[in-house]
Amino acid sequence: MNKIEPITVARWFISQNLDNPSNSRDGNMKLQKLLFFSQLIYMCQNKGKTMYNDEFNAFEHGMVLETVRLEYQNNFNDLYRESKSTVNIPEDVEKALILTKEIFGNCSANDLSDMSHQFKAWNKYFIKSINKTGGYNKSKSKVPYSELKEELYKMEKVLSAYDSSSKIEEREDEDY
């Protein structure tokens, strides 16, 4: 059973104004990378379980949930309006989303794209999706979660570094 639908997660990020610049190609690209990194964070926090089952496609600029990309591109106004409604998000999902916002929220779409290119699974399926004529075969770009699980150690390093820096900031705030 899916914990949550990816579009609900997208609405949460939009409600936090993280798809900036909003209603743009870069806003959509940033949203896609936040969806990707939040899924990895959730998987790290929940022993490899996923928030949702929808698989990412390996596109030129990184990992993409095609249904959310198209919804953002074609129905942004509805998506934006729906993001203003209160949505019940399970506590464990919200924890991953808040952490994603804290770690990646201030990054640009291009920076997040570059970060997503550090995953071997992205590279493998992006290359696999390119035809001999140079075209793109979307059906060959689906990245199985089994392969992303093999690279969770990368996100675990990010989370560990973030946790360490948070503890340093807490100590700096102490009065001696």
Protein Blocks (a to p, Z undefined) as FASTA:
>chain_A
ZZbdfklmmmmmmmnopaccehifklmmmmmmmmmmmmmmmmmmngoiafbfcdcdddfk
bccdfklmmmmmmmmmmmmmmmmpccdddfklmmmmmmmmmmmmmpcfklmmmmmmmpmk
lmmmmmmmpcfkopacfklmpccfklmmmmmmmmmmmmmmmmmmmmmmmmmmpcZZ
